Every structure is written in structure tokens, then in C-alpha cells.
Amino acid sequence: MLRSFIGTYDREGLRSLRLEDECAAVISQRHALGPTFWVVLDLSESQALDRAIRLGQKGRALQLLSESARCCGPVCG
């Protein structure tokens, strides 16, 4: 099942990834969190990304994201 996510990243890679429906606060505070983007992923692929983020493997998480993203772009507004 495809879902829309909001993510943040830094020089090391992917910092966070949350379902878009659950992160209105992230969108409103995006400047404090650093660069923010939206991405469409299959829910099954998001589990590997979450695991890499929890393990502190930000670069690996960003690589997985680039391989599995169906569509992505900046958060506008």
C-alpha cells in the first residue's frame, strides 16, 4: 500500500520519516528541524528505513529511500 511520508535529513543522511497524516507539527516546525521533504513509499519498504534510522545508519537510510521512493519533493507552504 502506498502512503505519503514527511522526512528530514542532514549532512549524514535521513534523520526522520513519518506518515504525512501524523506530522502536522513537523511541517509547521520544518525550519527548526532542517531540510524537509515529502515522499511516497510502499508501507512495506518504510520498515527497513525506520530500522536504519533507529540504528543510526542515516546514510544507509537515505540510500534505501532513494531506491524505493515512488515520488518525492519539497514540503511547500
N, CA, C and O atoms as a GROMACS GRO file, in nm:
protein
  308
    1MET      N    1   0.084  -0.117   0.000
    1MET     CA    2   0.000   0.000   0.000
    1MET      C    3   0.089   0.124   0.000
    1MET      O    4   0.180   0.136   0.082
    2LEU      N    5   0.064   0.215  -0.092
    2LEU     CA    6   0.141   0.339  -0.100
    2LEU      C    7   0.089   0.440   0.001
    2LEU      O    8  -0.032   0.457   0.019
    3ARG      N    9   0.183   0.508   0.066
    3ARG     CA   10   0.149   0.614   0.163
    3ARG      C   11   0.245   0.730   0.146
    3ARG      O   12   0.356   0.714   0.094
    4SER      N   13   0.202   0.846   0.188
    4SER     CA   14   0.282   0.967   0.182
    4SER      C   15   0.350   0.990   0.317
    4SER      O   16   0.286   0.978   0.422
    5PHE      N   17   0.478   1.024   0.313
    5PHE     CA   18   0.557   1.046   0.434
    5PHE      C   19   0.623   1.183   0.428
    5PHE      O   20   0.641   1.240   0.320
    6ILE      N   21   0.658   1.235   0.544
    6ILE     CA   22   0.738   1.356   0.556
    6ILE      C   23   0.870   1.315   0.622
    6ILE      O   24   0.871   1.244   0.722
    7GLY      N   25   0.979   1.360   0.564
    7GLY     CA   26   1.110   1.325   0.618
    7GLY      C   27   1.197   1.447   0.640
    7GLY      O   28   1.172   1.554   0.585
    8THR      N   29   1.299   1.429   0.722
    8THR     CA   30   1.401   1.531   0.743
    8THR      C   31   1.537   1.467   0.722
    8THR      O   32   1.553   1.346   0.740
    9TYR      N   33   1.634   1.548   0.684
    9TYR     CA   34   1.769   1.496   0.660
    9TYR      C   35   1.873   1.599   0.699
    9TYR      O   36   1.843   1.716   0.718
   10ASP      N   37   1.997   1.552   0.711
   10ASP     CA   38   2.110   1.640   0.737
   10ASP      C   39   2.229   1.590   0.656
   10ASP      O   40   2.212   1.505   0.568
   11ARG      N   41   2.348   1.640   0.684
   11ARG     CA   42   2.467   1.600   0.607
   11ARG      C   43   2.495   1.452   0.616
   11ARG      O   44   2.554   1.394   0.524
   12GLU      N   45   2.455   1.388   0.725
   12GLU     CA   46   2.483   1.247   0.746
   12GLU      C   47   2.382   1.157   0.675
   12GLU      O   48   2.411   1.040   0.649
   13GLY      N   49   2.263   1.208   0.643
   13GLY     CA   50   2.162   1.130   0.576
   13GLY      C   51   2.022   1.155   0.631
   13GLY      O   52   1.992   1.264   0.679
   14LEU      N   53   1.939   1.054   0.623
   14LEU     CA   54   1.799   1.064   0.665
   14LEU      C   55   1.788   1.069   0.817
   14LEU      O   56   1.839   0.980   0.885
   15ARG      N   57   1.721   1.172   0.870
   15ARG     CA   58   1.705   1.188   1.014
   15ARG      C   59   1.575   1.129   1.065
   15ARG      O   60   1.572   1.064   1.170
   16SER      N   61   1.466   1.153   0.992
   16SER     CA   62   1.336   1.104   1.038
   16SER      C   63   1.244   1.082   0.919
   16SER      O   64   1.262   1.140   0.812
   17LEU      N   65   1.146   0.995   0.940
   17LEU     CA   66   1.046   0.966   0.838
   17LEU      C   67   0.918   0.932   0.909
   17LEU      O   68   0.912   0.836   0.986
   18ARG      N   69   0.812   1.010   0.883
   18ARG     CA   70   0.682   0.990   0.949
   18ARG      C   71   0.570   0.995   0.845
   18ARG      O   72   0.582   1.062   0.743
   19LEU      N   73   0.464   0.923   0.874
   19LEU     CA   74   0.346   0.932   0.788
   19LEU      C   75   0.300   1.077   0.783
   19LEU      O   76   0.295   1.145   0.886
   20GLU      N   77   0.266   1.125   0.666
   20GLU     CA   78   0.224   1.265   0.649
   20GLU      C   79   0.104   1.297   0.736
   20GLU      O   80   0.096   1.407   0.792
   21ASP      N   81   0.010   1.204   0.749
   21ASP     CA   82  -0.110   1.226   0.830
   21ASP      C   83  -0.078   1.253   0.976
   21ASP      O   84  -0.157   1.316   1.046
   22GLU      N   85   0.036   1.204   1.023
   22GLU     CA   86   0.070   1.212   1.165
   22GLU      C   87   0.167   1.324   1.199
   22GLU      O   88   0.212   1.332   1.313
   23CYS      N   89   0.199   1.410   1.106
   23CYS     CA   90   0.307   1.504   1.137
   23CYS      C   91   0.280   1.648   1.098
   23CYS      O   92   0.367   1.714   1.041
   24ALA      N   93   0.164   1.697   1.126
   24ALA     CA   94   0.135   1.839   1.102
   24ALA      C   95   0.232   1.928   1.179
   24ALA      O   96   0.272   2.033   1.128
   25ALA      N   97   0.271   1.887   1.299
   25ALA     CA   98   0.366   1.966   1.380
   25ALA      C   99   0.502   1.970   1.313
   25ALA      O  100   0.570   2.073   1.319
   26VAL      N  101   0.544   1.863   1.251
   26VAL     CA  102   0.673   1.861   1.182
   26VAL      C  103   0.672   1.960   1.066
   26VAL      O  104   0.769   2.031   1.043
   27ILE      N  105   0.562   1.963   0.993
   27ILE     CA  106   0.553   2.055   0.880
   27ILE      C  107   0.558   2.199   0.928
   27ILE      O  108   0.625   2.282   0.866
   28SER      N  109   0.489   2.230   1.036
   28SER     CA  110   0.488   2.368   1.085
   28SER      C  111   0.621   2.408   1.147
   28SER      O  112   0.651   2.527   1.155
   29GLN      N  113   0.702   2.312   1.191
   29GLN     CA  114   0.832   2.342   1.254
   29GLN      C  115   0.948   2.303   1.164
   29GLN      O  116   1.061   2.289   1.213
   30ARG      N  117   0.926   2.286   1.035
   30ARG     CA  118   1.028   2.230   0.947
   30ARG      C  119   1.157   2.311   0.944
   30ARG      O  120   1.264   2.253   0.926
   31HIS      N  121   1.149   2.442   0.960
   31HIS     CA  122   1.271   2.522   0.955
   31HIS      C  123   1.360   2.493   1.075
   31HIS      O  124   1.483   2.500   1.062
   32ALA      N  125   1.304   2.462   1.188
   32ALA     CA  126   1.382   2.428   1.307
   32ALA      C  127   1.444   2.289   1.295
   32ALA      O  128   1.548   2.262   1.356
   33LEU      N  129   1.382   2.202   1.218
   33LEU     CA  130   1.427   2.064   1.205
   33LEU      C  131   1.529   2.044   1.093
   33LEU      O  132   1.593   1.940   1.086
   34GLY      N  133   1.544   2.141   1.007
   34GLY     CA  134   1.632   2.126   0.892
   34GLY      C  135   1.552   2.099   0.766
   34GLY      O  136   1.430   2.112   0.765
   35PRO      N  137   1.622   2.062   0.661
   35PRO     CA  138   1.554   2.036   0.533
   35PRO      C  139   1.446   1.929   0.547
   35PRO      O  140   1.467   1.825   0.609
   36THR      N  141   1.329   1.957   0.488
   36THR     CA  142   1.213   1.869   0.498
   36THR      C  143   1.163   1.836   0.358
   36THR      O  144   1.170   1.920   0.269
   37PHE      N  145   1.115   1.715   0.338
   37PHE     CA  146   1.065   1.672   0.209
   37PHE      C  147   0.949   1.576   0.229
   37PHE      O  148   0.930   1.522   0.339
   38TRP      N  149   0.870   1.553   0.122
   38TRP     CA  150   0.766   1.451   0.125
   38TRP      C  151   0.806   1.343   0.026
   38TRP      O  152   0.879   1.368  -0.070
   39VAL      N  153   0.758   1.224   0.052
   39VAL     CA  154   0.792   1.110  -0.033
   39VAL      C  155   0.678   1.008  -0.030
   39VAL      O  156   0.612   0.991   0.073
   40VAL      N  157   0.655   0.942  -0.141
   40VAL     CA  158   0.556   0.835  -0.147
   40VAL      C  159   0.631   0.702  -0.150
   40VAL      O  160   0.717   0.680  -0.236
   41LEU      N  161   0.597   0.615  -0.054
   41LEU     CA  162   0.662   0.484  -0.041
   41LEU      C  163   0.557   0.377  -0.019
   41LEU      O  164   0.445   0.406   0.023
   42ASP      N  165   0.593   0.255  -0.046
   42ASP     CA  166   0.513   0.141  -0.006
   42ASP      C  167   0.537   0.120   0.143
   42ASP      O  168   0.652   0.127   0.189
   43LEU      N  169   0.432   0.095   0.219
   43LEU     CA  170   0.447   0.077   0.364
   43LEU      C  171   0.548  -0.032   0.398
   43LEU      O  172   0.621  -0.019   0.497
   44SER      N  173   0.554  -0.138   0.320
   44SER     CA  174   0.648  -0.247   0.349
   44SER      C  175   0.793  -0.200   0.337
   44SER      O  176   0.880  -0.252   0.407
   45GLU      N  177   0.820  -0.104   0.250
   45GLU     CA  178   0.956  -0.051   0.234
   45GLU      C  179   0.993   0.045   0.345
   45GLU      O  180   1.111   0.064   0.374
   46SER      N  181   0.895   0.106   0.407
   46SER     CA  182   0.924   0.202   0.514
   46SER      C  183   0.980   0.135   0.638
   46SER      O  184   1.050   0.200   0.716
   47GLN      N  185   0.954   0.008   0.658
   47GLN     CA  186   1.005  -0.063   0.777
   47GLN      C  187   1.157  -0.069   0.776
   47GLN      O  188   1.219  -0.049   0.880
   48ALA      N  189   1.218  -0.097   0.662
   48ALA     CA  190   1.364  -0.101   0.653
   48ALA      C  191   1.423   0.037   0.678
   48ALA      O  192   1.529   0.049   0.740
   49LEU      N  193   1.356   0.140   0.629
   49LEU     CA  194   1.402   0.277   0.654
   49LEU      C  195   1.396   0.311   0.802
   49LEU      O  196   1.491   0.367   0.857
   50ASP      N  197   1.286   0.278   0.866
   50ASP     CA  198   1.272   0.304   1.010
   50ASP      C  199   1.382   0.233   1.089
   50ASP      O  200   1.439   0.291   1.181
   51ARG      N  201   1.410   0.110   1.053
   51ARG     CA  202   1.512   0.031   1.122
   51ARG      C  203   1.650   0.097   1.106
   51ARG      O  204   1.725   0.109   1.204
   52ALA      N  205   1.685   0.140   0.986
   52ALA     CA  206   1.813   0.205   0.963
   52ALA      C  207   1.824   0.335   1.043
   52ALA      O  208   1.930   0.365   1.098
   53ILE      N  209   1.716   0.413   1.049
   53ILE     CA  210   1.718   0.537   1.126
   53ILE      C  211   1.738   0.507   1.274
   53ILE      O  212   1.820   0.572   1.340
   54ARG      N  213   1.665   0.408   1.328
   54ARG     CA  214   1.679   0.373   1.470
   54ARG      C  215   1.820   0.326   1.504
   54ARG      O  216   1.868   0.349   1.615
   55LEU      N  217   1.886   0.260   1.409
   55LEU     CA  218   2.021   0.210   1.431
   55LEU      C  219   2.128   0.318   1.408
   55LEU      O  220   2.247   0.292   1.422
   56GLY      N  221   2.083   0.438   1.371
   56GLY     CA  222   2.176   0.549   1.348
   56GLY      C  223   2.246   0.542   1.212
   56GLY      O  224   2.347   0.609   1.191
   57GLN      N  225   2.193   0.462   1.122
   57GLN     CA  226   2.251   0.446   0.988
   57GLN      C  227   2.185   0.542   0.890
   57GLN      O  228   2.115   0.501   0.798
   58LYS      N  229   2.209   0.672   0.913
   58LYS     CA  230   2.141   0.775   0.834
   58LYS      C  231   2.174   0.767   0.685
   58LYS      O  232   2.086   0.784   0.601
   59GLY      N  233   2.300   0.742   0.653
   59GLY     CA  234   2.340   0.731   0.513
   59GLY      C  235   2.273   0.613   0.444
   59GLY      O  236   2.225   0.624   0.331
   60ARG      N  237   2.270   0.500   0.512
   60ARG     CA  238   2.204   0.381   0.459
   60ARG      C  239   2.054   0.406   0.440
   60ARG      O  240   1.996   0.366   0.340
   61ALA      N  241   1.993   0.475   0.537
   61ALA     CA  242   1.851   0.507   0.527
   61ALA      C  243   1.823   0.594   0.406
   61ALA      O  244   1.724   0.573   0.335
   62LEU      N  245   1.909   0.692   0.381
   62LEU     CA  246   1.890   0.779   0.264
   62LEU      C  247   1.907   0.700   0.134
   62LEU      O  248   1.835   0.725   0.037
   63GLN      N  249   2.000   0.606   0.132
   63GLN     CA  250   2.019   0.522   0.015
   63GLN      C  251   1.894   0.436  -0.010
   63GLN      O  252   1.847   0.426  -0.123
   64LEU      N  253   1.841   0.375   0.096
   64LEU     CA  254   1.719   0.295   0.083
   64LEU      C  255   1.603   0.380   0.032
   64LEU      O  256   1.524   0.336  -0.052
   65LEU      N  257   1.594   0.502   0.084
   65LEU     CA  258   1.488   0.593   0.042
   65LEU      C  259   1.499   0.623  -0.108
   65LEU      O  260   1.399   0.620  -0.179
   66SER      N  261   1.619   0.652  -0.154
   66SER     CA  262   1.635   0.685  -0.296
   66SER      C  263   1.604   0.566  -0.386
   66SER      O  264   1.560   0.584  -0.499
   67GLU      N  265   1.626   0.445  -0.336
   67GLU     CA  266   1.598   0.325  -0.415
   67GLU      C  267   1.449   0.289  -0.418
   67GLU      O  268   1.401   0.229  -0.514
   68SER      N  269   1.375   0.328  -0.313
   68SER     CA  270   1.236   0.282  -0.302
   68SER      C  271   1.131   0.391  -0.322
   68SER      O  272   1.012   0.359  -0.330
   69ALA      N  273   1.171   0.517  -0.331
   69ALA     CA  274   1.074   0.626  -0.346
   69ALA      C  275   1.000   0.617  -0.478
   69ALA      O  276   1.061   0.600  -0.583
   70ARG      N  277   0.869   0.629  -0.472
   70ARG     CA  278   0.787   0.632  -0.594
   70ARG      C  279   0.779   0.774  -0.649
   70ARG      O  280   0.770   0.795  -0.770
   71CYS      N  281   0.783   0.871  -0.558
   71CYS     CA  282   0.772   1.013  -0.593
   71CYS      C  283   0.821   1.092  -0.472
   71CYS      O  284   0.801   1.049  -0.358
   72CYS      N  285   0.886   1.208  -0.494
   72CYS     CA  286   0.928   1.288  -0.381
   72CYS      C  287   0.941   1.433  -0.423
   72CYS      O  288   0.944   1.465  -0.542
   73GLY      N  289   0.949   1.521  -0.323
   73GLY     CA  290   0.963   1.662  -0.350
   73GLY      C  291   0.972   1.743  -0.222
   73GLY      O  292   0.963   1.685  -0.113
   74PRO      N  293   0.988   1.872  -0.231
   74PRO     CA  294   0.996   1.958  -0.113
   74PRO      C  295   0.859   1.975  -0.048
   74PRO      O  296   0.756   1.962  -0.113
   75VAL      N  297   0.860   2.005   0.081
   75VAL     CA  298   0.737   2.042   0.151
   75VAL      C  299   0.712   2.189   0.123
   75VAL      O  300   0.798   2.272   0.150
   76CYS      N  301   0.596   2.222   0.071
   76CYS     CA  302   0.563   2.359   0.036
   76CYS      C  303   0.476   2.423   0.143
   76CYS      O  304   0.406   2.354   0.217
   77GLY      N  305   0.482   2.553   0.150
   77GLY     CA  306   0.393   2.623   0.241
   77GLY      C  307   0.462   2.709   0.340
   77GLY      O  308   0.397   2.773   0.422
   0.00000   0.00000   0.00000
